[in-house]
Amino acid sequence: MKQTFSRRTPLTSRGRVRKCPTSYLLFAIAGASAMASIAYGAVGDLYEADFGSGNVFRFTPAGARTTFAIGLGSPAGLAFDPEGNLFVADNSANSIIKITPAGTKSTFATGLNLPFGLAFDINGNLYEADEGSGSVFKFTPTGAKTTFATGLSSPAGLAFDGSGNLFVSNFTAARIDKITPNGARTTFATGLSFPNGLYFSSSGNLLECDSGSGNIFSFTAAGTRTTLASGFVQNPGVIIDAAGNAYVTQNAAGTITKISTTGVRTTFAAGLFNPQYLALEPLPHASPVVTTSLATLIASFSATLNGSLNPRGSTTTVDFQYGLTTSYGSTTPVQTQTGNTLRPISANISGLLASHVYHFRIVAHNAGGTSFGSDRTFTTLSAIGPPVVTTNPATFIASFSATLNALLDPHGLTTTVHFQYGPTTSYGLTTAPHSHTGNTYLHISANISGLMADHVYHFRIVASNSAGTRFGSDKTFSTP
């Protein structure tokens, strides 16, 4: 006999097929980037939106249950933000509730139409699947609402991939849509049966709760589908913990099933009332690691500021503060970085005063805190003066030819520039001279030919203006 799925009738003791947790999204957001807190449980605790009772329950990895939140209407989607706040889609109250790490509850958004799935992007914006209106709404961290997508068919689960694409399950249209960051929408998968929750595994595959068929399907980035698990009844939600164990809610049975990495199934929790969505207590955040490095390409009115950053696993914003004192006063445009590796950060600044000392430092912020690099200084060049030159490595080296490279700041005066080159530091050969003006660094290059194969060549840049002549350092290259 074909199962009948009701989405509008009142709840009964038989249960009700609803959506999958978008808190599963938690792990699709830059690798579980939410902060743990004392008010919440330990890292790895499982949260469940109990649609029928109006509660949010918390489970330890061993299955011990406590009540985390009560008094909700019909809690559905769950998602942690980068600051460790838990957001709950209250379906019957048409609202989203925010619960701080200290346990304070407030209304984040109202006036929705059967909200279900929730997901955070890497910039901390919250997305909500509005089942009743067929829309996906986007909320900034301060709560400003815009419409991200319309014309969907009972949107349920939401999940972001590593490239920032949003995947949406259309419960009544039996398909999954993919929406790029700029809003372009395509059909990712069809032929499903009441698709509910979506969750990205650590391998980058999209998991889908196919609540009509009782399956968990796995999709590669190209859309190839395989069956990860089967034999469930009205399964709205799935999530995978750090050890690789999967947890699946079964609506009518009022249970959460745990599937080990070897495929062994056990009942993790029972006696629930229409369990829907799941979230895992996220890893605690660590503040970013930063180092201020020396400024480079210092000219009369501009410079390049440099530093290094390790985001330490969290979405991190980084910029430079700079100015004439350690009060700084100016900042560079904000850059966003993710990951767990050290990487160089640089920013070009202009509009400086000639012959002045400037202070600067790198500043980075994530959910773990704000880190400041040490203060460094540089002195801008005078408005005019002798040229500034740097010999750079040769490129396009062939048996009989090569390209010579350098940097030049004309330093406010008309400057002629050329390269000297030859088999010794006496050089003997020069490239054609060129004239340049201005106060910024220019890339200078010259192609040379008529070389001898299998020989070492020396070269340097030479620049002259009315204030003097400057020679770049000697560099070498070998022809093959």
MOGI-V185383 format. One line per field, one symbol per residue. ss: DSSP state (2 for helix, 1 for strand, 0 for the rest). burial: + if it has 16 or more other ideal C-beta (glycine too) atoms within 10 Angstrom, else -. A space follows every 10 residues. Layout:
ss: ???
burial: ???
This chain:
ss: 0000000000 0000000000 0022222200 0000000000 0000011111 0000111110 0000111110 0000111111 0000011111 0000111110 0000111110 0000111111 0000011111 0000111110 0000111110 0000111111 0000011111 0000111110 0000111110 0000111111 0000011111 0000111110 0000111110 0000001111 0000011111 0000111110 0000111110 0000111111 0000000011 1111110000 0011111111 0000011111 1110000001 1000111000 0111111110 0000001111 1111110011 1100011110 0000000111 1111100000 1111111110 0000111111 1100000011 0001110000 1111111110 0000011111 1111100111 1000111100
burial: ---------- +---++++++ ++++++++++ +++++++--+ +--+++++++ +++++++++- +------++- -+-+++++++ ++-+++++++ +-+++++++- +------++- -+-+++++++ ++-+++++++ +-+++++++- -------++- -+++++++++ ----++++++ +++++++++- -------++- -+-+++++++ +---++++++ +++++++++- ----+--++- -+-+++++++ +---++++++ +++++++++- -------++- -+-+++++++ +++-++++-+ ++--+-++++ ++++++++++ ++++++++++ ++-----+-- -+----+-+- ----+++-+- -+-+---+++ ++++++++-- +-+--+-+-+ +---++++++ ++-+------ -+-+++++++ +++-+-++++ +-----+--- +----+-++- +--+-+-+-- +-----++++ +++++----+ -+--+-+-+-
